[in-house]
Amino acid sequence: MSMRRIIAVVLITLGIVVLAYSGITLKTPGKSVDLGPVHVATTERHYIPPIAGAFALVGGIVLLLVGNKKE
């Protein structure tokens, strides 16, 4: 399996998952603050909108179809 097909399958899979859940919210660790004896840890939320999933799905399909035409 070529690298182009692997990337296309990953894009299609991620696109379907994002569209199925109507967007995905990811949490990443933020900055930690130490104020004397108090330690405050934060998290940052990142939202992947459904339109990004649609673009990934279409991009994966196009990449898969273009890869097949050349072979």
Secondary structure, 3 states (H helix, E strand, C coil): CCHHHHHHHHHHHHHHHHHHCCCEEEEEEEEEEEECCEEEEEEEEEEECHHHHHHHHHHHHHHHHHHHHHC
